[in-house]
Amino acid sequence: MKLSLQAILSDPNFDVSQATSQRQLAISISAFPSQSDVDVPLNLCLILDYSGSMSGKPIKTVKQAAIELVDRLKPGDRISIITFNHHAKVLIPNQDITDLENIKRKINALKATWGSTVIGEGLKLGIEELGKGKQERISQGFLLTDGENLDGDNDRCLKLAQLAASYNLTINTLGFGEDWNSDLLEKIADAAGGTLAYIEHPEQAIDQFSRLFNKMQSVGLTNSYLLLDLMPNVRLAELKPIAQVAPDTIELPIQKEGEKWVVRLGDVMKDIDRVILANLYFGKFSAGKQAIAHVQVRYDDPSLNLQNLYSDLVIVEGNFVGDYQPKMDGFVQQQILTLAKYRQTQIAETKLQQGDRAGAATMLQTAAKTALQMGDKNAATVLQTSATRLQSGKELSESDKKKTRIVSKTVLK
């Protein structure tokens, strides 16, 4: 497996007479196959809420979705299943796919039972089981819940998600119905390099499980880190300097490693670009072409069982001229709009929580216009619908709020 890396400035031209300038740098990362590649086995853990609110059609469709995933696993893959309500237990310990009928029988026997929802206990056991089968495998957990984390220890859940990431384990989250905490599930998925999914109706469970499984199968490289080395007179913005904008939008934490800025990316998929957007400020430069940043990615290749590999170094240059003419890059502009849509929606949610309905409606309209400008008609419809409801004096349902959150993060197909 090889890594493709590109870095593009929003405008490569700079006015040499300006004391300061601002630009966005879009960095695209993807994996692509090489002749020496072999298929990498999977290590999947399903972490399933089976509290009483899941009874009936919800638990039935979740079991069906789980069985369909098990049927798609291949020899050499591993599976584990955790169930949780007010406590968690290991339904199926981490094991090879050898006794499919026994695995499916245990899934079919699962029944929703009385009890509250304690997400942290399920997540903890899920990480433990995933850890047992992660060697030379792509390891991901699917955490599904339809309720709030009733022990109230959300910080513990986030620390567990960060722990999973440090073990090179990815956690995806699926919110089922209307009563789950979108802030918590989004933060868990973001911290553990995964994806947030919304199952509005029980019959959507199979499609959402399948979509996440397809993404898991497409992983080519793991444990990847973006290394950004800025030249003198170049600095990152102090507030929210770096975000992922594709395939979904995530605010990314950043840290220093020597002189370089380092951002954890986690899994890199085959032929699906991860796009990172950095907000940069520039001081005074002399005329001519000047290097302004070096970009590189450190990663593991599970197909070859190799760790700490490095991509080719990409040198980003700016063109500092006296007769400045802007040369805006269309691709980067699209990424800027994607991030704007997400952040505008976040502001709207904050205003709504503060009781500022008019302000929330205005920001949702702004986000809808941004979505239209970038060609995301589905998001524009959802965002404008929510804005109109608020303007007409109506409340947003939990479903409305969750749809708004999802379309702010990704482009629906």
VOLOVEX-339075 format. One record per residue (C-alpha): x, y, z; residue in three letters; residue number from 1. Coordinates in steps of 0.02 Angstrom, whole numbers, plus 50000, padded with zeros to 5 digits. Example, Ala and Ser with C-alpha at 12.3 -4.5 7.8 and 13.67 -1.06 7.14 Angstrom:
# VOLOVEX-339075
{x->50615, y->49775, z->50390, aa->ALA, i->1}
{x->50684, y->49947, z->50357, aa->SER, i->2}
# end
This chain:
# VOLOVEX-339075
{x->50000, y->50000, z->50000, aa->MET, i->1}
{x->50066, y->50173, z->49955, aa->LYS, i->2}
{x->50018, y->50345, z->50017, aa->LEU, i->3}
{x->49967, y->50492, z->49910, aa->SER, i->4}
{x->49998, y->50665, z->49985, aa->LEU, i->5}
{x->49958, y->50836, z->49911, aa->GLN, i->6}
{x->49961, y->51009, z->49989, aa->ALA, i->7}
{x->49877, y->51159, z->49906, aa->ILE, i->8}
{x->49867, y->51341, z->49962, aa->LEU, i->9}
{x->49704, y->51436, z->49946, aa->SER, i->10}
{x->49805, y->51565, z->49849, aa->ASP, i->11}
{x->49990, y->51533, z->49810, aa->PRO, i->12}
{x->50021, y->51717, z->49767, aa->ASN, i->13}
{x->50066, y->51843, z->49901, aa->PHE, i->14}
{x->50086, y->52032, z->49898, aa->ASP, i->15}
{x->50267, y->52058, z->49948, aa->VAL, i->16}
{x->50224, y->52233, z->50014, aa->SER, i->17}
{x->50101, y->52165, z->50144, aa->GLN, i->18}
{x->50167, y->52144, z->50321, aa->ALA, i->19}
{x->50046, y->52002, z->50358, aa->THR, i->20}
{x->49940, y->51881, z->50257, aa->SER, i->21}
{x->49822, y->51737, z->50289, aa->GLN, i->22}
{x->49799, y->51578, z->50188, aa->ARG, i->23}
{x->49719, y->51407, z->50206, aa->GLN, i->24}
{x->49820, y->51252, z->50165, aa->LEU, i->25}
{x->49721, y->51099, z->50108, aa->ALA, i->26}
{x->49812, y->50934, z->50132, aa->ILE, i->27}
{x->49743, y->50779, z->50045, aa->SER, i->28}
{x->49794, y->50605, z->50102, aa->ILE, i->29}
{x->49740, y->50437, z->50032, aa->SER, i->30}
{x->49807, y->50261, z->50011, aa->ALA, i->31}
{x->49820, y->50168, z->49847, aa->PHE, i->32}
{x->49864, y->49985, z->49814, aa->PRO, i->33}
{x->50033, y->49920, z->49759, aa->SER, i->34}
{x->50076, y->49751, z->49684, aa->GLN, i->35}
{x->50150, y->49686, z->49847, aa->SER, i->36}
{x->49989, y->49713, z->49947, aa->ASP, i->37}
{x->49897, y->49572, z->50032, aa->VAL, i->38}
{x->49723, y->49578, z->50108, aa->ASP, i->39}
{x->49730, y->49633, z->50290, aa->VAL, i->40}
{x->49610, y->49539, z->50405, aa->PRO, i->41}
{x->49484, y->49634, z->50509, aa->LEU, i->42}
{x->49456, y->49639, z->50696, aa->ASN, i->43}
{x->49278, y->49698, z->50731, aa->LEU, i->44}
{x->49193, y->49728, z->50897, aa->CYS, i->45}
{x->49008, y->49768, z->50910, aa->LEU, i->46}
{x->48965, y->49862, z->51071, aa->ILE, i->47}
{x->48776, y->49855, z->51082, aa->LEU, i->48}
{x->48651, y->49938, z->51198, aa->ASP, i->49}
{x->48520, y->49810, z->51251, aa->TYR, i->50}
{x->48430, y->49915, z->51382, aa->SER, i->51}
{x->48241, y->49904, z->51394, aa->GLY, i->52}
{x->48211, y->50049, z->51274, aa->SER, i->53}
{x->48286, y->49941, z->51135, aa->MET, i->54}
{x->48149, y->49810, z->51150, aa->SER, i->55}
{x->48042, y->49763, z->51001, aa->GLY, i->56}
{x->48089, y->49817, z->50826, aa->LYS, i->57}
{x->48250, y->49910, z->50876, aa->PRO, i->58}
{x->48338, y->49758, z->50950, aa->ILE, i->59}
{x->48270, y->49647, z->50812, aa->LYS, i->60}
{x->48343, y->49754, z->50673, aa->THR, i->61}
{x->48508, y->49778, z->50765, aa->VAL, i->62}
{x->48526, y->49589, z->50781, aa->LYS, i->63}
{x->48489, y->49570, z->50596, aa->GLN, i->64}
{x->48618, y->49703, z->50554, aa->ALA, i->65}
{x->48748, y->49618, z->50666, aa->ALA, i->66}
{x->48717, y->49449, z->50585, aa->ILE, i->67}
{x->48737, y->49522, z->50411, aa->GLU, i->68}
{x->48907, y->49594, z->50462, aa->LEU, i->69}
{x->48961, y->49426, z->50533, aa->VAL, i->70}
{x->48915, y->49344, z->50368, aa->ASP, i->71}
{x->49029, y->49467, z->50277, aa->ARG, i->72}
{x->49182, y->49424, z->50381, aa->LEU, i->73}
{x->49314, y->49312, z->50302, aa->LYS, i->74}
{x->49432, y->49178, z->50368, aa->PRO, i->75}
{x->49567, y->49263, z->50470, aa->GLY, i->76}
{x->49449, y->49401, z->50529, aa->ASP, i->77}
{x->49401, y->49413, z->50712, aa->ARG, i->78}
{x->49240, y->49462, z->50798, aa->ILE, i->79}
{x->49188, y->49509, z->50975, aa->SER, i->80}
{x->49023, y->49574, z->51041, aa->ILE, i->81}
{x->48990, y->49673, z->51200, aa->ILE, i->82}
{x->48817, y->49708, z->51267, aa->THR, i->83}
{x->48775, y->49839, z->51397, aa->PHE, i->84}
{x->48631, y->49914, z->51494, aa->ASN, i->85}
{x->48664, y->49962, z->51677, aa->HIS, i->86}
{x->48815, y->49847, z->51667, aa->HIS, i->87}
{x->48915, y->49773, z->51524, aa->ALA, i->88}
{x->48959, y->49594, z->51480, aa->LYS, i->89}
{x->49054, y->49500, z->51345, aa->VAL, i->90}
{x->48927, y->49411, z->51238, aa->LEU, i->91}
{x->49057, y->49343, z->51116, aa->ILE, i->92}
{x->49241, y->49349, z->51165, aa->PRO, i->93}
{x->49366, y->49400, z->51032, aa->ASN, i->94}
{x->49385, y->49251, z->50917, aa->GLN, i->95}
{x->49419, y->49194, z->50740, aa->ASP, i->96}
{x->49274, y->49171, z->50620, aa->ILE, i->97}
{x->49265, y->48983, z->50632, aa->THR, i->98}
{x->49100, y->48941, z->50716, aa->ASP, i->99}
{x->48981, y->49059, z->50626, aa->LEU, i->100}
{x->48823, y->48968, z->50677, aa->GLU, i->101}
{x->48865, y->48979, z->50862, aa->ASN, i->102}
{x->48904, y->49165, z->50846, aa->ILE, i->103}
{x->48740, y->49199, z->50756, aa->LYS, i->104}
{x->48644, y->49093, z->50880, aa->ARG, i->105}
{x->48708, y->49200, z->51024, aa->LYS, i->106}
{x->48663, y->49359, z->50931, aa->ILE, i->107}
{x->48488, y->49294, z->50895, aa->ASN, i->108}
{x->48463, y->49250, z->51078, aa->ALA, i->109}
{x->48498, y->49430, z->51133, aa->LEU, i->110}
{x->48347, y->49515, z->51212, aa->LYS, i->111}
{x->48325, y->49692, z->51273, aa->ALA, i->112}
{x->48314, y->49688, z->51462, aa->THR, i->113}
{x->48272, y->49811, z->51601, aa->TRP, i->114}
{x->48411, y->49929, z->51646, aa->GLY, i->115}
{x->48484, y->50100, z->51612, aa->SER, i->116}
{x->48623, y->50145, z->51489, aa->THR, i->117}
{x->48803, y->50150, z->51549, aa->VAL, i->118}
{x->48906, y->50181, z->51393, aa->ILE, i->119}
{x->49076, y->50186, z->51478, aa->GLY, i->120}
{x->49064, y->50007, z->51541, aa->GLU, i->121}
{x->49025, y->49942, z->51366, aa->GLY, i->122}
{x->49162, y->50046, z->51288, aa->LEU, i->123}
{x->49291, y->49985, z->51415, aa->LYS, i->124}
{x->49253, y->49802, z->51380, aa->LEU, i->125}
{x->49249, y->49835, z->51194, aa->GLY, i->126}
{x->49423, y->49909, z->51196, aa->ILE, i->127}
{x->49486, y->49761, z->51298, aa->GLU, i->128}
{x->49415, y->49635, z->51174, aa->GLU, i->129}
{x->49476, y->49731, z->51022, aa->LEU, i->130}
{x->49650, y->49736, z->51098, aa->GLY, i->131}
{x->49657, y->49547, z->51103, aa->LYS, i->132}
{x->49644, y->49531, z->50913, aa->GLY, i->133}
{x->49726, y->49688, z->50846, aa->LYS, i->134}
{x->49894, y->49614, z->50796, aa->GLN, i->135}
{x->49915, y->49633, z->50607, aa->GLU, i->136}
{x->49732, y->49677, z->50586, aa->ARG, i->137}
{x->49624, y->49829, z->50554, aa->ILE, i->138}
{x->49532, y->49851, z->50718, aa->SER, i->139}
{x->49370, y->49947, z->50738, aa->GLN, i->140}
{x->49226, y->49953, z->50860, aa->GLY, i->141}
{x->49044, y->49997, z->50822, aa->PHE, i->142}
{x->48963, y->50074, z->50976, aa->LEU, i->143}
{x->48773, y->50083, z->50965, aa->LEU, i->144}
{x->48657, y->50161, z->51093, aa->THR, i->145}
{x->48483, y->50237, z->51100, aa->ASP, i->146}
{x->48504, y->50328, z->51265, aa->GLY, i->147}
{x->48600, y->50450, z->51372, aa->GLU, i->148}
{x->48750, y->50393, z->51473, aa->ASN, i->149}
{x->48655, y->50380, z->51636, aa->LEU, i->150}
{x->48803, y->50364, z->51754, aa->ASP, i->151}
{x->48845, y->50541, z->51700, aa->GLY, i->152}
{x->49031, y->50507, z->51680, aa->ASP, i->153}
{x->49052, y->50571, z->51503, aa->ASN, i->154}
{x->49233, y->50621, z->51536, aa->ASP, i->155}
{x->49273, y->50438, z->51566, aa->ARG, i->156}
{x->49199, y->50393, z->51396, aa->CYS, i->157}
{x->49308, y->50523, z->51311, aa->LEU, i->158}
{x->49464, y->50462, z->51401, aa->LYS, i->159}
{x->49423, y->50284, z->51345, aa->LEU, i->160}
{x->49403, y->50346, z->51165, aa->ALA, i->161}
{x->49574, y->50429, z->51176, aa->GLN, i->162}
{x->49645, y->50269, z->51250, aa->LEU, i->163}
{x->49574, y->50170, z->51103, aa->ALA, i->164}
{x->49659, y->50290, z->50981, aa->ALA, i->165}
{x->49826, y->50269, z->51072, aa->SER, i->166}
{x->49808, y->50080, z->51047, aa->TYR, i->167}
{x->49774, y->50107, z->50860, aa->ASN, i->168}
{x->49591, y->50058, z->50882, aa->LEU, i->169}
{x->49453, y->50154, z->50793, aa->THR, i->170}
{x->49282, y->50178, z->50873, aa->ILE, i->171}
{x->49129, y->50223, z->50768, aa->ASN, i->172}
{x->48969, y->50277, z->50856, aa->THR, i->173}
{x->48788, y->50249, z->50805, aa->LEU, i->174}
{x->48647, y->50345, z->50886, aa->GLY, i->175}
{x->48482, y->50250, z->50879, aa->PHE, i->176}
{x->48316, y->50343, z->50889, aa->GLY, i->177}
{x->48302, y->50516, z->50966, aa->GLU, i->178}
{x->48360, y->50506, z->51147, aa->ASP, i->179}
{x->48549, y->50486, z->51132, aa->TRP, i->180}
{x->48676, y->50621, z->51171, aa->ASN, i->181}
{x->48742, y->50685, z->51005, aa->SER, i->182}
{x->48880, y->50787, z->51088, aa->ASP, i->183}
{x->48948, y->50634, z->51178, aa->LEU, i->184}
{x->48939, y->50513, z->51032, aa->LEU, i->185}
{x->49018, y->50640, z->50915, aa->GLU, i->186}
{x->49161, y->50671, z->51036, aa->LYS, i->187}
{x->49191, y->50484, z->51060, aa->ILE, i->188}
{x->49198, y->50455, z->50872, aa->ALA, i->189}
{x->49308, y->50608, z->50842, aa->ASP, i->190}
{x->49430, y->50562, z->50981, aa->ALA, i->191}
{x->49444, y->50382, z->50921, aa->ALA, i->192}
{x->49459, y->50422, z->50736, aa->GLY, i->193}
{x->49287, y->50354, z->50692, aa->GLY, i->194}
{x->49124, y->50410, z->50615, aa->THR, i->195}
{x->48961, y->50467, z->50695, aa->LEU, i->196}
{x->48805, y->50387, z->50617, aa->ALA, i->197}
{x->48621, y->50419, z->50649, aa->TYR, i->198}
{x->48490, y->50281, z->50643, aa->ILE, i->199}
{x->48328, y->50379, z->50644, aa->GLU, i->200}
{x->48217, y->50228, z->50609, aa->HIS, i->201}
{x->48252, y->50045, z->50655, aa->PRO, i->202}
{x->48251, y->49988, z->50473, aa->GLU, i->203}
{x->48401, y->50101, z->50439, aa->GLN, i->204}
{x->48513, y->49998, z->50555, aa->ALA, i->205}
{x->48566, y->49876, z->50420, aa->ILE, i->206}
{x->48617, y->50013, z->50298, aa->ASP, i->207}
{x->48714, y->50110, z->50430, aa->GLN, i->208}
{x->48807, y->49956, z->50493, aa->PHE, i->209}
{x->48847, y->49910, z->50313, aa->SER, i->210}
{x->48910, y->50085, z->50272, aa->ARG, i->211}
{x->49029, y->50085, z->50420, aa->LEU, i->212}
{x->49087, y->49909, z->50378, aa->PHE, i->213}
{x->49124, y->49962, z->50198, aa->ASN, i->214}
{x->49232, y->50103, z->50265, aa->LYS, i->215}
{x->49322, y->49981, z->50379, aa->MET, i->216}
{x->49357, y->49866, z->50230, aa->GLN, i->217}
{x->49428, y->50013, z->50132, aa->SER, i->218}
{x->49563, y->50053, z->50261, aa->VAL, i->219}
{x->49735, y->50038, z->50183, aa->GLY, i->220}
{x->49853, y->50119, z->50309, aa->LEU, i->221}
{x->49838, y->50141, z->50496, aa->THR, i->222}
{x->49910, y->50241, z->50642, aa->ASN, i->223}
{x->49947, y->50389, z->50529, aa->SER, i->224}
{x->50007, y->50561, z->50585, aa->TYR, i->225}
{x->50019, y->50722, z->50487, aa->LEU, i->226}
{x->50186, y->50812, z->50514, aa->LEU, i->227}
{x->50184, y->50997, z->50475, aa->LEU, i->228}
{x->50348, y->51095, z->50480, aa->ASP, i->229}
{x->50321, y->51283, z->50460, aa->LEU, i->230}
{x->50458, y->51399, z->50400, aa->MET, i->231}
{x->50506, y->51557, z->50497, aa->PRO, i->232}
{x->50375, y->51695, z->50480, aa->ASN, i->233}
{x->50236, y->51565, z->50462, aa->VAL, i->234}
{x->50122, y->51517, z->50605, aa->ARG, i->235}
{x->49960, y->51425, z->50637, aa->LEU, i->236}
{x->49804, y->51518, z->50690, aa->ALA, i->237}
{x->49789, y->51517, z->50879, aa->GLU, i->238}
{x->49604, y->51470, z->50882, aa->LEU, i->239}
{x->49550, y->51309, z->50794, aa->LYS, i->240}
{x->49704, y->51301, z->50682, aa->PRO, i->241}
{x->49673, y->51132, z->50599, aa->ILE, i->242}
{x->49518, y->51031, z->50553, aa->ALA, i->243}
{x->49476, y->50881, z->50448, aa->GLN, i->244}
{x->49347, y->50924, z->50314, aa->VAL, i->245}
{x->49330, y->50759, z->50219, aa->ALA, i->246}
{x->49261, y->50628, z->50222, aa->PRO, i->247}
{x->49178, y->50712, z->50372, aa->ASP, i->248}
{x->49217, y->50867, z->50474, aa->THR, i->249}
{x->49312, y->50854, z->50637, aa->ILE, i->250}
{x->49404, y->50984, z->50741, aa->GLU, i->251}
{x->49576, y->50906, z->50765, aa->LEU, i->252}
{x->49692, y->50924, z->50915, aa->PRO, i->253}
{x->49871, y->50970, z->50875, aa->ILE, i->254}
{x->50034, y->50952, z->50970, aa->GLN, i->255}
{x->50218, y->50992, z->50950, aa->LYS, i->256}
{x->50349, y->50858, z->50913, aa->GLU, i->257}
{x->50517, y->50947, z->50910, aa->GLY, i->258}
{x->50495, y->51088, z->50785, aa->GLU, i->259}
{x->50351, y->51005, z->50694, aa->LYS, i->260}
{x->50165, y->51013, z->50723, aa->TRP, i->261}
{x->50088, y->50839, z->50734, aa->VAL, i->262}
{x->49907, y->50789, z->50703, aa->VAL, i->263}
{x->49843, y->50612, z->50728, aa->ARG, i->264}
{x->49744, y->50550, z->50577, aa->LEU, i->265}
{x->49722, y->50366, z->50619, aa->GLY, i->266}
{x->49659, y->50258, z->50476, aa->ASP, i->267}
{x->49687, y->50308, z->50294, aa->VAL, i->268}
{x->49566, y->50234, z->50168, aa->MET, i->269}
{x->49601, y->50173, z->49993, aa->LYS, i->270}
{x->49554, y->50295, z->49856, aa->ASP, i->271}
{x->49454, y->50404, z->49979, aa->ILE, i->272}
{x->49538, y->50568, z->50019, aa->ASP, i->273}
{x->49562, y->50628, z->50196, aa->ARG, i->274}
{x->49569, y->50817, z->50180, aa->VAL, i->275}
{x->49645, y->50924, z->50317, aa->ILE, i->276}
{x->49628, y->51113, z->50318, aa->LEU, i->277}
{x->49758, y->51219, z->50409, aa->ALA, i->278}
{x->49736, y->51406, z->50442, aa->ASN, i->279}
{x->49903, y->51495, z->50421, aa->LEU, i->280}
{x->49967, y->51671, z->50451, aa->TYR, i->281}
{x->50119, y->51742, z->50361, aa->PHE, i->282}
{x->50241, y->51879, z->50405, aa->GLY, i->283}
{x->50354, y->51977, z->50287, aa->LYS, i->284}
{x->50444, y->51880, z->50149, aa->PHE, i->285}
{x->50567, y->51937, z->50017, aa->SER, i->286}
{x->50515, y->51931, z->49834, aa->ALA, i->287}
{x->50518, y->51768, z->49738, aa->GLY, i->288}
{x->50464, y->51589, z->49768, aa->LYS, i->289}
{x->50488, y->51540, z->49948, aa->GLN, i->290}
{x->50461, y->51377, z->50043, aa->ALA, i->291}
{x->50331, y->51408, z->50177, aa->ILE, i->292}
{x->50300, y->51231, z->50244, aa->ALA, i->293}
{x->50355, y->51050, z->50234, aa->HIS, i->294}
{x->50218, y->50918, z->50245, aa->VAL, i->295}
{x->50241, y->50732, z->50277, aa->GLN, i->296}
{x->50141, y->50585, z->50345, aa->VAL, i->297}
{x->50204, y->50448, z->50462, aa->ARG, i->298}
{x->50103, y->50287, z->50454, aa->TYR, i->299}
{x->50095, y->50097, z->50474, aa->ASP, i->300}
{x->50063, y->49977, z->50330, aa->ASP, i->301}
{x->49969, y->49826, z->50399, aa->PRO, i->302}
{x->49976, y->49736, z->50231, aa->SER, i->303}
{x->50165, y->49725, z->50249, aa->LEU, i->304}
{x->50168, y->49726, z->50440, aa->ASN, i->305}
{x->50280, y->49881, z->50436, aa->LEU, i->306}
{x->50276, y->50025, z->50561, aa->GLN, i->307}
{x->50336, y->50205, z->50563, aa->ASN, i->308}
{x->50347, y->50227, z->50375, aa->LEU, i->309}
{x->50361, y->50402, z->50301, aa->TYR, i->310}
{x->50284, y->50476, z->50145, aa->SER, i->311}
{x->50386, y->50581, z->50025, aa->ASP, i->312}
{x->50412, y->50757, z->50090, aa->LEU, i->313}
{x->50300, y->50887, z->50007, aa->VAL, i->314}
{x->50371, y->51064, z->49999, aa->ILE, i->315}
{x->50238, y->51200, z->49996, aa->VAL, i->316}
{x->50292, y->51360, z->49910, aa->GLU, i->317}
{x->50222, y->51535, z->49905, aa->GLY, i->318}
{x->50250, y->51658, z->49763, aa->ASN, i->319}
{x->50291, y->51829, z->49838, aa->PHE, i->320}
{x->50271, y->51965, z->49706, aa->VAL, i->321}
{x->50258, y->52153, z->49689, aa->GLY, i->322}
{x->50118, y->52149, z->49561, aa->ASP, i->323}
{x->50002, y->52037, z->49661, aa->TYR, i->324}
{x->49857, y->51955, z->49569, aa->GLN, i->325}
{x->49747, y->51834, z->49667, aa->PRO, i->326}
{x->49742, y->51654, z->49606, aa->LYS, i->327}
{x->49610, y->51568, z->49713, aa->MET, i->328}
{x->49609, y->51379, z->49708, aa->ASP, i->329}
{x->49435, y->51305, z->49681, aa->GLY, i->330}
{x->49469, y->51143, z->49774, aa->PHE, i->331}
{x->49530, y->51235, z->49930, aa->VAL, i->332}
{x->49383, y->51355, z->49923, aa->GLN, i->333}
{x->49266, y->51205, z->49928, aa->GLN, i->334}
{x->49353, y->51141, z->50085, aa->GLN, i->335}
{x->49339, y->51313, z->50165, aa->ILE, i->336}
{x->49151, y->51311, z->50133, aa->LEU, i->337}
{x->49137, y->51136, z->50206, aa->THR, i->338}
{x->49218, y->51192, z->50368, aa->LEU, i->339}
{x->49114, y->51352, z->50371, aa->ALA, i->340}
{x->48953, y->51250, z->50358, aa->LYS, i->341}
{x->49004, y->51146, z->50509, aa->TYR, i->342}
{x->49058, y->51294, z->50616, aa->ARG, i->343}
{x->48905, y->51398, z->50572, aa->GLN, i->344}
{x->48793, y->51253, z->50625, aa->THR, i->345}
{x->48890, y->51237, z->50788, aa->GLN, i->346}
{x->48861, y->51422, z->50825, aa->ILE, i->347}
{x->48675, y->51397, z->50789, aa->ALA, i->348}
{x->48666, y->51250, z->50911, aa->GLU, i->349}
{x->48752, y->51354, z->51045, aa->THR, i->350}
{x->48632, y->51499, z->51020, aa->LYS, i->351}
{x->48484, y->51381, z->51031, aa->LEU, i->352}
{x->48550, y->51309, z->51194, aa->GLN, i->353}
{x->48565, y->51486, z->51261, aa->GLN, i->354}
{x->48384, y->51523, z->51215, aa->GLY, i->355}
{x->48426, y->51637, z->51068, aa->ASP, i->356}
{x->48304, y->51563, z->50943, aa->ARG, i->357}
{x->48316, y->51710, z->50821, aa->ALA, i->358}
{x->48506, y->51701, z->50821, aa->GLY, i->359}
{x->48501, y->51513, z->50797, aa->ALA, i->360}
{x->48382, y->51530, z->50650, aa->ALA, i->361}
{x->48492, y->51661, z->50569, aa->THR, i->362}
{x->48648, y->51553, z->50584, aa->MET, i->363}
{x->48556, y->51400, z->50517, aa->LEU, i->364}
{x->48503, y->51503, z->50366, aa->GLN, i->365}
{x->48683, y->51557, z->50342, aa->THR, i->366}
{x->48740, y->51375, z->50352, aa->ALA, i->367}
{x->48604, y->51328, z->50226, aa->ALA, i->368}
{x->48669, y->51459, z->50104, aa->LYS, i->369}
{x->48846, y->51395, z->50128, aa->THR, i->370}
{x->48787, y->51217, z->50093, aa->ALA, i->371}
{x->48702, y->51276, z->49932, aa->LEU, i->372}
{x->48859, y->51370, z->49881, aa->GLN, i->373}
{x->48960, y->51208, z->49896, aa->MET, i->374}
{x->48826, y->51107, z->49805, aa->GLY, i->375}
{x->48766, y->51010, z->49958, aa->ASP, i->376}
{x->48579, y->51022, z->49925, aa->LYS, i->377}
{x->48530, y->50889, z->50053, aa->ASN, i->378}
{x->48614, y->50985, z->50194, aa->ALA, i->379}
{x->48540, y->51149, z->50133, aa->ALA, i->380}
{x->48365, y->51076, z->50141, aa->THR, i->381}
{x->48387, y->51008, z->50318, aa->VAL, i->382}
{x->48468, y->51168, z->50383, aa->LEU, i->383}
{x->48340, y->51283, z->50303, aa->GLN, i->384}
{x->48196, y->51176, z->50366, aa->THR, i->385}
{x->48261, y->51191, z->50544, aa->SER, i->386}
{x->48284, y->51379, z->50524, aa->ALA, i->387}
{x->48106, y->51398, z->50459, aa->THR, i->388}
{x->48035, y->51299, z->50605, aa->ARG, i->389}
{x->48122, y->51413, z->50729, aa->LEU, i->390}
{x->48066, y->51569, z->50637, aa->GLN, i->391}
{x->47885, y->51509, z->50642, aa->SER, i->392}
{x->47893, y->51488, z->50830, aa->GLY, i->393}
{x->47904, y->51299, z->50830, aa->LYS, i->394}
{x->48026, y->51193, z->50929, aa->GLU, i->395}
{x->48156, y->51084, z->50847, aa->LEU, i->396}
{x->48124, y->50900, z->50883, aa->SER, i->397}
{x->48267, y->50789, z->50940, aa->GLU, i->398}
{x->48264, y->50712, z->50767, aa->SER, i->399}
{x->48281, y->50886, z->50688, aa->ASP, i->400}
{x->48431, y->50925, z->50799, aa->LYS, i->401}
{x->48518, y->50761, z->50758, aa->LYS, i->402}
{x->48489, y->50778, z->50571, aa->LYS, i->403}
{x->48562, y->50953, z->50582, aa->THR, i->404}
{x->48716, y->50887, z->50672, aa->ARG, i->405}
{x->48744, y->50748, z->50545, aa->ILE, i->406}
{x->48726, y->50857, z->50389, aa->VAL, i->407}
{x->48844, y->50986, z->50465, aa->SER, i->408}
{x->48981, y->50854, z->50474, aa->LYS, i->409}
{x->48967, y->50766, z->50308, aa->THR, i->410}
{x->48895, y->50774, z->50133, aa->VAL, i->411}
{x->48748, y->50652, z->50121, aa->LEU, i->412}
{x->48744, y->50541, z->49968, aa->LYS, i->413}
# end
